[in-house]
Amino acid sequence: MRIKRKRILWLKFDRLLSKSLLRQFAILGAVLVVALGLSYLMLSWSGTQWKEFCDAEHLNKYLLPLYLLTDSNALNNLYMGSDNTHVHGWMLIASSLIFLFGAFVFNGIIIGVITNSIERRVNSHKEGRIHYLKSGHYIIMGYDEMVPSFISHIFDKDKDAYILILTAKETMSIKEQLLKSFSDKQMERVIINYGHRISTEAFKDIYLEAAEEVFVVGNHSNPAHDAINVECVDSISRYLKDQRQKPVRITCVFKDLDTYAAFKTSEIFGDVKNLGVEFVPYNFYTGWAKQVFVKRLYRDFDNPGTEYRYPLVYGKGIVPDDEKYVHLVFVGTTNFAVAFAMEAAYVLHFPNGPKVKTIITFIDVNADKEKDEFITRNRHFFEVQAYTYRDLSAEPKDVSEYIGKEYLKFTGEDANFLDVEFEFIKGDVFSKNVQDVISSWAEEHSEGKQCFSIFLALADQRQNFVMGMNMPDEVYNNEIPVFIRQNRSDNFVTNLRNADMRRGDKKLIYSVVTKDDVVESKKSDARYAHIYPFGMNETAFSADDHSLKRAKLINYLYETADYETYKFQGIPVLDAIPEDKIWEEANSCWQKLSVALKWSNLYNSYTMRTKQRTLRAMRGLDIDDESHDYDTLSEYELEQLAIVEHNRWNVEKLLMGFRKPRKDEDMYEHEEFADSLKKNKDLFIHHDIRPFSQLDTIKKLDYEFSRYIPWIMKMTEK
């Protein structure tokens, strides 16, 4: 298809004119020069002696042509009243034409350009096409409902921070959404720029290299969310290679649990690490699990200064001779349920295990199929540990438990030595069979046989709420924590709980008559005093800097250990080292660490609070009594926590993809080939995945690490 030359010229002109304000003014300047030239020529052609007039009046000969362009009365004011001029008709015609041309230029073009430039500037600002921030800012790439939680996190760190959001969405609608959550004063520090997060041209505009921190968020509703975010991080890595400045950290959000799991054990973003930039993968579901199990708090988004605590799922603590077990029940097998179950398995370990195991139960109408997928995802765990399955979807009610051993590849002492067990129940949570089972668990909770918690984690927010309001009476009477997944606001669940909580003399009195005709009474809250929301999009992100610091110190202790004696440096030695130097070395060691070992240290750090509370329970203290947290551990306490630590480590390694060695791979079975078999660890075959009692001298490290728990906590609580 051919285009006429005239139209091509107009196309080029329009493109030139519309590209930038500077080009518009450059064209305007050229028009003014042409107008001045025409005015000069027309005066010359008029036949008057205007140049002599200028000389006589001591005027620059270019001022008169310019004056005639701008003022219709210029000829009368200057020229016609002078004794040095002779005017005839041509002069009048020339001056009139010059003024008409000047009126067109000044009144038409200049005012139009100025008005247009202001309008374009306003539109460019509204559309996010003007770039203001050049250094020290925080960048959020992409936009979805999680972004407000990232903004809140940044303002918590630095209330004076400037935040740049890079998005391809309509910027004004995003600003309107954010105004629902942030004040006008806060919004003054939030800049929304239009751009694509995989475009290096956009990186230049937003000065990505000079940013303090980068959050790659994306849009959860996009099916290609994770793939685009991976491409974004790759683009950032390539861009930063040629830059002198670099951000301190890149946090990347991953939607899919399997994608997220892959980043825990592989060096996919080794290039980012080599640049000296810390890379932190984040998953919405596991992030919320850490908030419930580790940080144990959530924020009221409408009132950012208000925080609510989650209850402990292990009650007042577990001691070595306890017969009671921790029991978490997840209704549904959604991403939330799976992520929470996995994180619970990572962090909930107690000194009465593995004799008494933490039980994690899934209830789902498709549990028979969902269990196969879950087991396949975590096959190496189920090669060692059996599972339990029950079908409550049909009569008869009393269905015997099926102990699933078909995936086991080990027997005797080499099997079922873990302190966590999974259970799968097929059935509808509203059915009588399932309701009766939940009631029996609630009764066992009241009898001190288990620490029972329920997590309602179906995809439908309304269904979760309906279930939360209609649990068996035993659940509410025995104050069982019920966690209800909510998509957006926590307000309704939080307000309902607050309304039903009773304090002091406002407690309700529950009374029953015993067989001996004696009235027994106890104080109680109202029905919904123990329901808790979780999973809200707008309060999703919550960085855990304390756990990260603990992980770095844990790694520092192992990096500086003497592996001939299995001893760390010693508390007196560490106390003599300036803290700044310890943290400097700890950060340096962390930066060099592999991804898998970073996560191993992080999961260890996530359990530190639980271990601390275990020590309080073992010492007969209240679960919240911090008075002896930094005391030296006794030999008995060291032994119990060493066992807990190895049980935790076994589960962590199996869930992260490591496997227990077969007999022909086992270094313990073939000590003469130990040097060769040790190398299997690089293939995720770890010879120390075994019962604590079967370990060789390596178990001394578990004792040594437990000895340093008070020091680690003291260093990170300051």
Residue pairs with C-beta under 8 A, 6 or more apart in sequence:
3 11
16 23
16 27
17 23
17 24
17 27
21 117
21 120
21 121
24 113
24 116
24 117
25 113
25 117
28 109
28 110
28 113
31 105
31 109
32 105
35 69
35 101
35 102
35 105
36 62
36 65
36 66
36 69
38 98
38 101
39 65
39 66
39 68
39 69
39 98
39 101
39 102
40 62
40 65
42 94
42 97
42 98
43 50
43 64
43 65
43 68
43 94
43 98
44 50
45 90
45 94
46 90
46 91
46 93
46 94
46 95
47 88
47 90
47 91
48 85
48 86
48 87
48 88
48 90
48 91
49 85
49 86
50 64
50 79
50 85
50 91
51 61
52 84
53 59
53 64
53 79
53 82
53 84
53 85
54 60
54 61
54 63
54 64
55 61
56 82
56 84
57 78
57 82
57 84
64 74
64 78
64 79
65 98
67 74
67 78
68 74
68 75
68 95
68 98
68 99
68 102
69 98
69 99
69 101
69 102
69 105
69 106
70 102
70 106
71 77
71 99
72 99
72 103
74 95
74 99
75 87
75 91
75 92
75 95
79 85
79 87
79 91
79 95
80 87
121 130
124 130
126 171
126 172
127 171
127 172
127 194
128 167
128 171
128 191
128 192
128 193
128 194
128 195
129 193
129 194
131 193
131 205
131 206
131 207
132 191
133 162
133 164
133 191
133 206
133 207
134 207
134 210
135 207
135 210
135 211
135 245
136 162
136 210
136 211
136 212
137 161
137 162
137 163
137 164
137 191
137 207
137 210
137 211
137 212
138 154
138 161
138 162
138 163
138 164
138 211
138 212
138 213
138 214
138 215
139 163
139 164
139 165
139 166
139 206
139 208
139 211
139 213
139 214
139 215
139 247
140 147
140 150
140 151
140 163
140 164
140 165
140 166
140 215
140 217
141 166
141 167
141 197
141 214
141 215
141 216
141 217
141 218
141 232
142 166
142 167
142 197
142 216
142 217
142 218
142 219
142 229
143 165
143 167
143 169
143 174
143 217
143 219
144 217
144 218
144 219
144 220
144 221
144 537
145 220
145 488
145 537
145 538
146 217
146 220
146 253
146 284
146 537
146 538
146 540
146 541
147 165
147 178
147 217
148 178
148 181
148 182
148 301
148 538
148 539
149 537
149 538
149 539
149 540
149 541
149 542
150 215
150 217
150 541
151 163
151 178
151 181
151 182
151 190
152 299
152 301
152 304
152 539
152 541
153 541
153 542
153 543
154 161
154 163
154 213
155 161
155 163
155 186
160 189
161 189
161 212
162 189
162 190
162 191
163 189
163 190
163 191
164 191
164 192
164 193
164 206
164 211
165 174
165 190
165 191
165 192
165 193
166 193
166 194
166 195
166 197
166 202
166 206
167 174
167 192
167 193
167 194
167 195
168 194
168 195
168 196
168 197
169 219
171 192
171 193
171 194
174 192
175 187
175 192
178 187
178 190
179 187
181 301
181 538
182 190
193 202
193 205
193 206
195 201
195 202
195 205
195 206
196 202
197 216
197 218
197 228
197 229
197 232
197 235
198 228
198 231
198 232
198 235
199 235
200 235
200 238
200 239
203 209
203 235
203 236
203 239
208 214
208 236
208 239
208 240
208 247
209 239
209 240
209 243
209 244
209 245
209 246
209 247
210 245
211 247
212 247
212 248
213 247
213 248
213 249
213 250
213 251
214 236
214 247
214 249
214 250
214 251
215 250
215 251
215 253
216 229
216 232
216 233
216 236
216 250
216 251
216 252
216 253
217 253
218 225
218 228
218 229
218 232
218 253
218 255
219 225
220 255
220 284
222 228
225 255
225 256
226 254
226 255
226 256
226 259
229 252
229 253
229 254
230 252
230 268
232 252
233 250
233 252
233 269
233 272
233 279
234 271
236 250
236 272
237 269
237 271
237 272
237 275
240 246
240 275
240 277
241 271
241 275
246 275
246 276
246 277
247 277
248 277
248 278
249 277
249 278
249 279
249 280
250 272
250 277
250 278
250 279
250 280
251 280
251 281
251 282
252 279
252 280
252 281
252 282
253 282
253 283
253 284
254 260
254 263
254 281
254 282
254 283
255 283
255 284
257 283
257 285
257 286
257 335
257 338
257 339
258 377
260 281
260 283
260 286
261 656
261 657
262 268
263 269
263 281
263 595
264 281
264 595
264 596
264 599
264 656
265 595
265 596
265 599
265 656
265 657
265 684
266 595
267 273
267 594
267 595
269 279
272 279
273 279
273 591
276 591
278 591
282 541
283 339
284 540
285 335
285 336
285 338
285 339
285 340
286 339
286 342
286 343
287 540
287 541
287 542
288 336
288 339
288 340
288 534
288 535
288 540
289 339
289 340
289 342
289 343
289 344
290 343
290 542
290 544
290 547
290 606
291 297
291 298
291 310
291 534
291 542
292 310
292 340
292 483
292 534
293 313
293 340
293 343
293 344
293 347
293 348
293 606
294 347
294 544
294 547
294 606
294 609
295 542
295 544
296 309
296 310
296 311
296 312
297 307
297 308
297 309
297 310
298 307
298 308
298 310
298 490
298 532
298 533
298 534
298 536
298 539
299 306
299 307
299 308
299 539
299 542
300 306
300 307
300 308
300 490
300 491
300 494
301 489
301 490
301 536
301 538
301 539
302 489
302 491
308 494
308 532
310 481
310 483
310 532
310 534
311 453
311 481
311 530
311 532
312 613
312 623
313 326
313 328
313 344
313 348
313 451
313 453
313 481
314 326
314 348
314 350
314 451
314 610
314 613
315 451
315 623
316 617
316 622
316 623
317 613
317 614
317 616
317 617
317 618
317 623
318 324
318 326
318 350
318 351
318 352
318 451
318 614
318 617
319 351
319 352
319 614
319 617
319 618
320 351
320 352
320 618
320 640
321 352
322 350
322 352
322 356
323 352
323 356
323 449
324 356
324 448
324 449
324 450
324 451
325 352
325 356
325 357
325 358
325 359
325 449
325 450
325 451
326 348
326 350
326 358
326 359
326 450
326 451
327 358
327 359
327 361
327 441
327 445
327 450
327 451
327 452
327 453
328 340
328 341
328 344
328 348
328 358
328 359
328 360
328 361
328 453
328 455
329 361
329 363
329 438
329 441
329 452
329 453
329 454
329 455
330 337
330 340
330 341
330 360
330 361
330 362
330 363
330 455
330 457
331 337
331 363
331 364
331 429
331 454
331 455
331 456
331 457
331 458
331 467
332 362
332 363
332 364
332 456
332 457
332 458
332 459
333 362
333 364
333 366
333 367
333 370
333 374
334 457
334 458
334 459
336 455
336 457
336 485
336 535
337 362
337 455
337 457
338 374
340 455
340 457
341 360
341 362
341 422
342 378
342 655
344 358
344 360
345 358
345 360
345 420
345 651
345 655
346 603
346 606
346 607
346 648
346 651
346 652
346 655
347 603
347 606
347 607
347 610
347 648
348 358
348 420
348 610
349 358
349 419
349 420
349 607
349 610
349 644
349 647
349 648
349 651
350 356
350 358
350 419
350 610
350 614
350 644
351 614
351 618
351 640
351 641
351 643
351 644
353 419
353 420
353 644
353 647
354 416
354 417
354 418
354 419
354 647
354 691
356 419
357 418
357 419
357 420
357 421
358 419
358 420
358 421
359 421
359 422
359 423
359 450
360 420
360 421
360 422
360 423
361 422
361 423
361 424
361 425
362 370
362 371
362 374
362 422
362 423
362 424
362 425
363 425
363 427
363 429
363 434
364 370
364 424
364 425
364 426
365 393
365 426
365 427
365 428
366 426
367 389
367 424
367 425
367 426
367 427
368 389
368 391
368 424
368 426
370 424
371 387
371 389
371 424
374 422
374 424
375 382
375 387
375 407
378 654
378 655
379 407
380 654
380 657
380 658
380 659
380 660
381 418
381 651
381 654
381 655
382 404
382 407
382 408
383 407
383 408
383 409
383 410
383 659
383 660
384 408
384 409
384 410
384 414
384 415
384 416
384 417
384 418
384 654
384 660
384 689
385 408
385 415
385 416
385 418
385 420
385 421
385 422
386 403
386 404
386 405
386 408
386 415
386 416
386 421
387 403
387 404
387 407
387 421
387 422
387 423
387 424
388 401
388 402
388 403
388 404
388 421
388 422
388 423
388 424
389 401
389 402
389 404
389 423
389 424
389 425
389 426
390 399
390 400
390 401
390 402
390 423
390 424
390 425
390 426
391 399
391 425
391 426
391 427
392 399
392 425
392 426
392 427
392 431
392 433
392 434
392 437
393 426
393 427
393 428
393 431
393 433
397 432
397 433
397 436
408 415
409 662
410 660
413 691
413 694
414 660
414 690
414 691
417 650
417 690
417 691
418 647
418 650
418 651
418 654
419 647
419 651
420 651
425 434
425 437
427 433
427 434
428 434
429 435
429 438
429 467
430 467
430 470
435 472
436 472
438 454
438 471
438 472
438 474
438 475
439 472
439 473
439 474
439 475
441 450
441 452
442 452
442 472
442 474
442 475
442 477
442 478
442 480
443 474
443 478
444 450
444 452
445 451
445 452
445 478
445 480
446 474
446 477
446 478
452 480
453 480
453 481
453 482
453 483
454 471
454 475
454 480
454 481
454 482
454 483
455 483
455 485
455 534
456 464
456 467
456 468
456 482
456 483
456 484
456 485
457 464
457 485
457 535
458 464
458 467
458 485
461 485
461 486
461 487
461 488
464 484
464 485
464 486
465 484
465 486
465 492
465 493
467 484
468 482
468 484
468 493
468 531
469 528
471 480
471 482
474 480
475 482
476 527
476 528
476 530
477 510
477 524
479 524
479 525
479 529
479 530
480 530
481 530
481 532
482 530
482 531
482 532
483 531
483 532
483 533
483 534
484 493
484 531
484 532
484 533
484 534
485 533
485 534
485 535
486 492
486 493
486 533
486 534
486 535
486 536
487 535
487 536
487 537
488 536
488 537
488 538
489 536
489 538
490 533
490 536
490 539
493 531
493 532
493 533
494 533
496 528
496 531
497 528
497 529
497 530
497 531
497 532
499 526
499 528
500 525
500 526
500 527
500 528
500 529
501 525
501 526
501 529
502 508
502 523
502 524
502 525
502 526
502 529
507 523
507 524
507 525
508 523
508 524
508 525
508 526
509 521
509 522
509 523
509 524
510 521
510 522
510 523
510 524
511 519
511 520
511 521
512 519
512 520
513 519
513 520
514 520
546 716
546 717
547 602
547 605
547 606
547 608
548 602
548 605
549 715
549 716
550 605
550 608
550 712
550 713
550 716
551 590
551 598
551 601
551 602
551 604
551 605
552 583
552 586
552 587
552 589
552 590
552 601
553 582
553 586
553 712
553 715
553 716
554 601
554 604
554 605
554 705
554 712
555 586
555 589
555 590
555 593
555 597
555 598
555 601
556 582
556 585
556 586
556 589
556 590
557 568
557 569
557 705
557 708
557 712
558 701
558 705
559 589
560 568
560 569
560 585
561 567
561 568
561 569
561 701
561 704
562 568
566 697
566 698
566 700
566 701
566 704
567 704
568 704
568 705
568 707
568 708
571 708
571 711
574 582
574 711
579 715
582 715
590 598
593 601
596 656
599 656
600 649
600 652
600 653
600 656
603 648
603 652
604 645
604 648
604 649
604 652
607 648
608 709
608 712
608 713
611 641
611 644
611 645
611 706
611 709
612 629
612 709
612 713
613 623
614 640
614 641
614 644
615 628
615 629
615 633
615 637
615 641
615 709
616 622
616 623
616 624
616 625
616 628
616 629
617 623
618 637
618 640
619 628
621 627
621 628
629 710
629 713
630 710
630 713
630 714
631 710
632 707
632 710
633 641
633 706
633 707
633 709
633 710
637 706
638 703
638 706
638 707
639 703
641 706
641 709
642 692
642 699
642 702
642 703
642 705
642 706
643 692
643 702
645 702
645 705
645 706
646 692
646 695
646 699
646 702
647 692
649 688
649 702
650 689
650 690
653 686
653 689
654 660
654 689
657 684
658 684
658 685
658 686
658 689
659 684
659 685
659 686
659 689
660 685
660 686
660 689
660 690
661 667
661 677
661 680
661 685
661 686
661 687
661 689
663 669
664 670
665 677
665 680
665 685
665 687
666 677
666 687
667 673
667 674
667 677
667 678
667 687
668 687
668 690
668 694
668 696
670 677
677 687
678 687
680 686
680 687
681 687
688 695
688 698
692 699
692 702
